[in-house]
């Protein structure tokens, strides 16, 4: 089913592209960059985000084939409007050396197994814990925000070699993480074929 785009969103993207040339990005990279910028009204994300088009292509295919989507907090889930998500934070319990967010990652992995898309927009400790698990993800969207541990956890994600979307700075958050996932959800599964023009109907003769 085609997504109906609100006129305000159309105008927002028009203004974004008027201020920033994104035409040099590959298709899925461009989709993620633009939607993240749109969600935050922050053009600096164009230089801050780190991703590989091949990883996005594989993740896009997995997502549209029904791979599970795991989020670290309900705020991320609330931003993903076209797919059910798994969030185990309410079931998690903090312990010695383990935050609730980290425990939630363990619980989620027990539930979904390998091959999921993981979307982390709030807790650096969730991303840190994820990297200790053998999750074999389709993609990790690691965009936690904060001055403590956020940039470091994202650097560790890049160093891990996992297919990922991350950014270099401390900024991030639930809205931008959800936006990155939505970019893959909204992108068509295959390029749309141009519609054939309809043949004009012959006028009916008067009886």
GUSEVO-389363 format. One line per field, with one value per residue: x, y, z of N, C-alpha, C, O, CB in turn; residue number from 0; residue in one letter. Coordinates in steps of 0.1 Angstrom, whole numbers. Glycine has a CB too. Layout:
# GUSEVO-389363
n.X <- c(X/...)
n.Y <- c(Y/...)
n.Z <- c(Z/...)
ca.X <- c(X/...)
ca.Y <- c(Y/...)
ca.Z <- c(Z/...)
c.X <- c(X/...)
c.Y <- c(Y/...)
c.Z <- c(Z/...)
o.X <- c(X/...)
o.Y <- c(Y/...)
o.Z <- c(Z/...)
cb.X <- c(X/...)
cb.Y <- c(Y/...)
cb.Z <- c(Z/...)
seq <- c(NUM/...)
type <- c(A/...)
This chain:
# GUSEVO-389363
n.X <- c(8/6/22/7/17/19/11/26/49/59/66/85/106/112/122/144/160/165/183/203/224/217/220/242/244/240/209/195/211/208/180/180/196/182/158/165/176/153/137/150/155/182/208/235/237/241/269/276/265/271/273/268/260/256/251/227/210/208/196/173/160/157/141/117/110/101/116/122/119/136/135/150/136/103/97/111/98/73/77/80/59/47/52/52/70/95/99/115/119/102/100/125/152/173/207/237/262/247/224/189/182/202/197/173/180/191/169/153/168/167/141/138/160/186/192/175/165/179/171/184/180/182/196/230/241/225/233/259/257/244/265/279/266/258/243/240/229/205/207/220/208/223/220/222/218/236/260/275/290/277/289/311/300/289/311/323/304/309/334/330/323/298/268/255/240/252/263/288/290/279/252/218/191/157/139/154/165/143/135/155/150/124/130/139/117/98/109/106/102/111/123/98/79/74/42/22/8/-27/-48/-67/-102/-126/-150/-184/-208/-237/-269)
n.Y <- c(-12/22/49/78/110/138/172/191/177/172/198/204/186/196/221/213/201/222/236/219/198/166/149/134/112/76/58/46/55/82/84/78/97/121/117/116/141/156/149/161/186/194/200/192/165/154/152/139/114/78/52/23/18/-8/-23/-12/-19/-47/-47/-34/-52/-74/-62/-57/-83/-91/-92/-91/-61/-45/-23/1/17/28/52/52/32/44/62/47/39/21/-5/-33/-35/-48/-43/-46/-33/-27/-52/-56/-57/-39/-47/-56/-39/-39/-22/-14/-10/-24/-50/-54/-56/-82/-97/-92/-103/-130/-134/-128/-137/-143/-120/-98/-63/-38/-10/17/44/58/48/45/23/2/-2/-8/-33/-48/-52/-71/-94/-122/-113/-113/-93/-80/-53/-27/2/25/51/65/91/116/128/111/83/79/87/71/45/44/46/22/5/9/0/-27/-39/-47/-45/-13/18/48/76/102/121/132/136/125/103/93/101/105/80/64/77/69/42/43/55/33/17/32/35/23/-11/-20/-2/19/12/32/44/32/52/57/46/68/68/57/79/73/64/82/69)
n.Z <- c(0/-9/7/19/16/36/28/42/50/25/17/36/30/5/11/27/7/-9/7/11/-8/-16/-35/-43/-27/-24/-31/-7/14/10/16/43/54/47/60/87/91/85/107/128/121/115/98/100/104/79/76/98/101/97/75/53/20/9/32/40/18/21/46/42/25/43/62/48/42/65/89/124/144/168/196/219/237/245/233/209/196/194/174/151/128/110/115/137/168/190/224/253/277/299/311/321/345/366/376/395/378/355/336/333/306/293/302/290/263/264/270/248/227/234/228/200/185/160/132/133/131/149/169/184/203/226/250/257/271/264/237/241/255/236/218/230/227/206/182/154/135/112/108/128/141/156/175/200/225/243/268/282/274/249/224/225/226/201/185/192/180/153/151/155/132/124/104/101/112/123/142/146/166/200/198/190/195/203/183/160/156/152/128/110/107/97/72/58/59/44/19/-14/-23/-47/-76/-88/-116/-145/-152/-179/-204/-206/-232/-251/-248/-272/-285/-278/-302/-312/-305)
ca.X <- c(0/14/21/2/26/12/17/36/61/65/72/97/117/116/131/156/168/169/194/214/224/219/219/254/243/233/195/190/218/201/167/182/202/172/147/170/177/139/132/157/158/196/216/248/236/247/283/278/260/280/266/273/248/254/244/213/203/205/187/160/154/153/129/105/107/94/125/118/125/138/139/155/126/90/97/115/86/62/81/79/44/42/57/52/83/98/106/114/124/93/103/139/155/187/214/251/269/237/213/176/183/211/190/162/186/193/156/149/176/161/128/138/171/194/186/166/170/179/171/187/180/182/206/243/243/218/241/271/253/241/277/285/257/261/229/240/218/204/212/220/207/228/220/219/222/241/274/282/290/270/298/319/293/287/324/325/296/316/346/326/321/284/261/251/238/256/269/301/289/271/238/211/179/146/132/163/167/131/135/164/143/113/135/140/103/91/116/100/109/118/119/85/79/66/29/19/-3/-39/-53/-80/-114/-133/-163/-196/-217/-251/-278)
ca.Y <- c(0/34/59/91/120/151/184/198/169/174/211/203/180/205/231/206/199/235/241/209/189/152/140/125/100/65/59/43/64/95/83/78/111/131/116/119/156/161/146/169/200/196/197/187/151/149/149/132/100/69/40/18/15/-23/-28/-7/-27/-60/-45/-31/-65/-81/-55/-59/-97/-94/-94/-84/-48/-44/-10/1/24/30/65/48/24/53/69/37/39/11/-19/-36/-36/-55/-35/-54/-25/-28/-65/-57/-54/-36/-55/-51/-37/-41/-13/-20/-10/-35/-63/-54/-62/-96/-103/-91/-113/-143/-135/-127/-144/-135/-115/-87/-49/-32/4/22/59/65/43/39/10/-8/-5/-15/-47/-55/-56/-83/-105/-127/-112/-115/-85/-75/-39/-20/16/29/66/70/105/119/132/100/69/78/87/59/33/44/43/7/-2/10/-9/-41/-44/-51/-36/-3/32/54/90/104/130/128/138/114/103/84/106/103/66/60/82/61/29/47/57/20/12/40/33/13/-24/-20/10/19/13/43/39/33/61/50/49/75/60/62/84/65/70/85/59)
ca.Z <- c(0/-10/18/16/22/39/21/51/49/11/17/45/22/-6/17/30/-5/-14/15/12/-19/-11/-47/-45/-19/-30/-28/6/22/9/23/57/57/46/70/100/91/86/121/138/115/118/85/103/103/66/77/111/100/91/71/40/11/8/45/39/8/27/57/35/20/55/68/40/43/78/100/136/148/183/200/233/245/238/225/196/191/190/161/140/127/101/118/152/173/203/234/266/288/310/317/325/359/368/386/396/366/344/336/328/292/289/304/280/251/266/269/234/219/237/221/185/179/150/119/135/130/163/168/197/202/240/261/253/277/255/226/247/258/223/212/237/224/192/177/140/131/98/109/141/141/169/176/214/227/257/270/289/267/236/213/227/222/186/179/193/170/140/152/156/118/122/96/111/110/135/140/153/178/211/195/185/202/198/171/148/154/145/115/102/104/88/59/51/57/34/6/-21/-23/-60/-83/-94/-131/-150/-157/-193/-206/-210/-245/-250/-251/-284/-281/-281/-312/-308/-310)
c.X <- c(9/11/16/10/19/19/28/49/67/72/85/108/121/125/144/166/173/182/206/213/227/219/231/253/236/218/191/198/211/188/169/187/190/161/152/171/162/134/138/159/173/204/229/248/242/261/286/274/270/272/272/260/245/247/229/204/199/195/173/152/149/141/116/101/101/103/120/125/124/142/143/145/113/89/102/104/75/65/80/65/39/47/56/67/83/105/104/118/115/94/117/141/170/194/228/258/260/226/200/177/192/204/179/168/188/179/150/155/170/148/129/149/179/186/176/173/168/180/172/189/182/195/219/245/236/227/254/268/250/254/284/277/260/247/228/228/217/209/211/219/211/230/216/224/227/256/282/280/284/280/307/313/291/300/327/316/303/328/343/325/307/277/253/248/242/259/280/299/280/256/231/197/168/141/141/165/155/130/144/157/131/118/135/126/96/97/110/109/117/114/106/86/70/53/27/7/-15/-43/-66/-91/-121/-147/-175/-204/-231/-260/-290)
c.Y <- c(12/43/72/102/133/162/191/190/171/188/211/197/189/216/225/205/212/241/231/199/175/143/131/113/89/65/57/52/78/95/84/92/121/130/119/135/162/160/156/183/203/191/191/172/146/146/141/117/91/56/36/14/0/-28/-24/-15/-40/-58/-42/-43/-73/-75/-58/-74/-101/-96/-86/-71/-47/-29/-10/8/26/42/61/41/33/60/60/33/28/-3/-21/-38/-44/-45/-42/-46/-26/-42/-66/-52/-50/-45/-49/-51/-39/-31/-20/-21/-21/-49/-65/-60/-77/-103/-103/-101/-127/-145/-136/-135/-136/-130/-104/-74/-43/-17/10/37/66/61/38/25/-2/-12/-12/-30/-54/-60/-67/-96/-109/-126/-114/-106/-83/-60/-35/-5/21/44/71/84/107/122/121/87/69/78/75/47/32/41/28/-1/-2/1/-24/-47/-49/-41/-26/10/39/69/92/111/124/129/126/115/95/88/103/88/60/64/74/48/32/49/44/14/19/39/22/0/-25/-7/9/20/25/37/42/43/54/55/57/67/66/67/75/72/72/74/65)
c.Z <- c(0/2/13/23/24/32/29/50/35/11/25/37/10/-1/21/18/-11/-6/15/0/-14/-23/-50/-36/-27/-25/-14/16/22/17/38/61/57/57/84/101/92/100/131/134/117/106/88/103/90/67/90/110/93/88/57/32/10/20/45/29/14/39/52/31/32/61/61/38/56/90/112/138/163/186/215/242/237/230/211/189/186/177/149/138/118/103/133/156/186/212/247/278/300/318/323/339/359/378/387/382/353/346/331/312/286/291/294/267/252/264/255/225/222/230/206/178/169/139/121/132/144/162/182/196/216/248/255/259/270/243/230/249/245/216/219/234/209/185/162/134/116/97/124/138/155/170/190/216/241/257/276/281/254/225/213/223/207/179/180/183/157/140/151/142/115/112/104/105/123/132/150/166/189/208/189/191/196/185/158/146/147/131/105/98/95/74/51/49/46/20/-1/-22/-37/-67/-90/-109/-135/-156/-172/-194/-211/-224/-244/-255/-264/-280/-286/-292/-307/-314/-317)
o.X <- c(18/0/22/11/13/31/37/60/80/83/95/120/133/135/155/177/183/190/217/202/238/219/230/261/227/215/184/192/210/184/162/182/189/157/145/167/160/127/131/163/176/206/235/259/246/266/297/280/278/266/279/252/234/238/221/193/187/186/163/140/138/132/106/90/98/99/115/137/114/151/139/144/113/81/97/101/69/55/81/59/27/47/60/75/73/116/93/121/120/91/120/133/178/187/231/259/265/218/201/172/188/205/176/161/185/178/144/149/169/145/122/147/177/175/170/185/157/189/163/198/182/202/219/252/240/228/258/276/254/254/293/282/263/241/217/219/227/215/202/229/203/240/208/233/223/263/294/269/285/279/310/319/291/301/333/320/303/330/351/325/304/281/245/253/236/258/282/306/275/248/238/191/170/138/136/166/156/126/140/159/129/110/132/123/89/90/108/121/128/103/103/94/59/52/31/-3/-14/-41/-74/-90/-121/-153/-174/-206/-236/-259/-299)
o.Y <- c(14/44/77/102/138/162/196/197/172/189/218/202/189/219/232/209/212/248/235/193/172/131/121/104/91/71/66/56/84/105/91/98/129/140/124/140/171/168/159/192/215/179/184/166/134/137/136/109/96/50/43/7/-4/-37/-31/-18/-44/-66/-46/-44/-79/-83/-61/-77/-113/-101/-75/-69/-47/-24/-19/4/25/43/67/43/31/64/64/25/25/-11/-12/-43/-46/-40/-44/-52/-27/-43/-75/-44/-58/-49/-39/-61/-41/-32/-31/-30/-27/-57/-76/-67/-84/-113/-113/-107/-135/-156/-144/-138/-124/-134/-100/-73/-44/-12/9/42/78/69/28/17/-13/-24/-21/-39/-66/-70/-73/-107/-101/-136/-115/-112/-84/-56/-38/1/21/50/80/88/99/119/122/81/59/68/69/38/21/35/21/-11/-12/-6/-32/-59/-54/-29/-30/14/35/73/85/109/113/123/117/125/89/80/98/84/52/57/71/43/25/46/44/8/13/41/11/1/-31/-1/-1/29/27/27/52/42/45/67/53/59/78/61/69/84/64/70/58)
o.Z <- c(8/7/3/36/14/31/24/49/34/5/21/38/7/-7/20/19/-18/-11/19/-3/-10/-22/-57/-39/-35/-14/-8/26/32/23/44/71/67/63/92/111/100/105/141/142/121/104/79/102/89/60/91/117/84/96/51/38/11/19/49/32/13/40/58/33/32/65/67/33/58/100/110/134/169/179/222/254/225/220/201/177/176/170/138/145/118/95/141/148/193/208/252/289/312/329/330/344/354/387/381/376/342/355/325/306/276/282/290/259/242/257/250/217/212/226/199/167/169/137/111/130/150/155/190/190/216/253/248/253/270/240/223/246/244/210/213/237/201/181/156/128/109/87/131/132/164/166/191/209/250/248/276/281/247/217/203/216/201/169/171/178/150/130/148/140/104/112/113/94/134/121/160/176/188/215/184/193/185/176/148/134/138/122/94/87/85/65/39/39/38/10/4/-22/-37/-64/-97/-115/-130/-163/-177/-187/-219/-228/-236/-265/-266/-271/-297/-292/-299/-325/-321)
cb.X <- c(-10/10/34/-13/39/12/6/31/58/53/62/94/112/103/124/153/161/158/189/213/234/207/217/266/235/240/187/193/233/198/160/193/213/165/141/185/183/130/135/170/149/200/217/252/222/245/291/269/247/292/250/283/250/267/251/212/212/218/192/162/164/165/132/106/120/86/140/120/117/148/127/168/132/79/106/128/81/60/94/88/39/46/72/44/89/106/101/123/124/78/101/148/152/188/214/258/280/232/216/164/189/224/184/156/200/198/146/151/191/159/120/139/166/205/178/161/162/191/157/200/168/170/199/254/239/204/245/276/240/234/287/285/242/266/224/238/219/189/204/232/193/241/210/224/209/238/275/278/282/260/307/324/279/282/336/321/282/320/354/313/330/276/251/261/224/268/258/311/283/274/235/218/174/135/130/176/169/118/140/177/138/106/149/148/95/91/131/96/99/114/130/76/74/73/17/16/0/-50/-55/-79/-124/-135/-165/-205/-217/-255/-283)
cb.Y <- c(0/41/60/93/122/153/193/199/154/174/222/195/166/212/238/192/190/245/243/200/194/148/149/133/103/51/50/29/65/98/70/67/115/130/101/113/161/153/132/163/210/188/210/192/146/161/162/138/99/65/42/6/21/-30/-22/8/-29/-66/-34/-21/-73/-82/-40/-53/-105/-106/-89/-92/-36/-54/0/9/37/30/75/39/14/63/75/24/52/15/-21/-49/-22/-68/-20/-66/-10/-27/-76/-48/-66/-21/-70/-60/-47/-56/-1/-12/4/-35/-63/-40/-55/-100/-95/-77/-112/-145/-123/-112/-157/-144/-126/-87/-41/-38/9/15/63/61/33/48/10/-3/8/-9/-47/-45/-44/-81/-102/-141/-98/-130/-71/-75/-30/-23/21/23/72/60/114/107/145/98/60/91/100/58/32/57/50/3/5/24/-6/-42/-55/-51/-43/-2/36/47/100/111/144/136/150/100/117/83/121/110/59/65/96/58/23/59/63/10/15/55/32/17/-36/-32/13/30/0/51/46/20/73/53/36/88/60/50/98/62/60/99/50)
cb.Z <- c(12/-23/26/19/13/55/17/65/51/1/22/57/17/-12/29/36/-15/-13/29/25/-30/-2/-59/-41/-6/-27/-36/10/18/-6/19/62/47/32/70/102/78/76/125/141/122/131/77/117/105/56/78/122/93/101/69/42/-2/6/57/36/-4/33/66/23/12/65/69/26/39/77/96/149/141/189/198/234/250/249/231/196/201/201/163/143/121/87/113/154/175/201/235/265/284/306/307/315/368/372/382/405/365/344/327/332/287/297/319/278/249/280/278/228/222/252/224/181/172/145/113/150/120/171/161/203/196/247/269/257/292/250/219/259/267/213/212/252/226/192/180/136/138/93/100/150/136/172/165/224/225/266/278/303/276/234/213/242/229/182/187/208/169/137/164/163/116/135/86/122/105/142/142/144/173/223/186/189/203/209/171/150/168/153/115/110/117/94/60/59/70/38/8/-35/-22/-69/-93/-89/-137/-161/-149/-199/-215/-200/-254/-258/-240/-294/-287/-269/-325/-313/-298)
seq <- c(0/1/2/3/4/5/6/7/8/9/10/11/12/13/14/15/16/17/18/19/20/21/22/23/24/25/26/27/28/29/30/31/32/33/34/35/36/37/38/39/40/41/42/43/44/45/46/47/48/49/50/51/52/53/54/55/56/57/58/59/60/61/62/63/64/65/66/67/68/69/70/71/72/73/74/75/76/77/78/79/80/81/82/83/84/85/86/87/88/89/90/91/92/93/94/95/96/97/98/99/100/101/102/103/104/105/106/107/108/109/110/111/112/113/114/115/116/117/118/119/120/121/122/123/124/125/126/127/128/129/130/131/132/133/134/135/136/137/138/139/140/141/142/143/144/145/146/147/148/149/150/151/152/153/154/155/156/157/158/159/160/161/162/163/164/165/166/167/168/169/170/171/172/173/174/175/176/177/178/179/180/181/182/183/184/185/186/187/188/189/190/191/192/193/194/195/196/197/198/199/200/201/202/203/204/205/206)
type <- c(X/X/X/X/X/X/X/X/X/X/X/X/X/X/X/X/X/X/X/X/X/X/X/X/X/X/X/X/X/X/X/X/X/X/X/X/X/X/X/X/X/X/X/X/X/X/X/X/X/X/X/X/X/X/X/X/X/X/X/X/X/X/X/X/X/X/X/X/X/X/X/X/X/X/X/X/X/X/X/X/X/X/X/X/X/X/X/X/X/X/X/X/X/X/X/X/X/X/X/X/X/X/X/X/X/X/X/X/X/X/X/X/X/X/X/X/X/X/X/X/X/X/X/X/X/X/X/X/X/X/X/X/X/X/X/X/X/X/X/X/X/X/X/X/X/X/X/X/X/X/X/X/X/X/X/X/X/X/X/X/X/X/X/X/X/X/X/X/X/X/X/X/X/X/X/X/X/X/X/X/X/X/X/X/X/X/X/X/X/X/X/X/X/X/X/X/X/X/X/X/X/X/X/X/X/X/X)
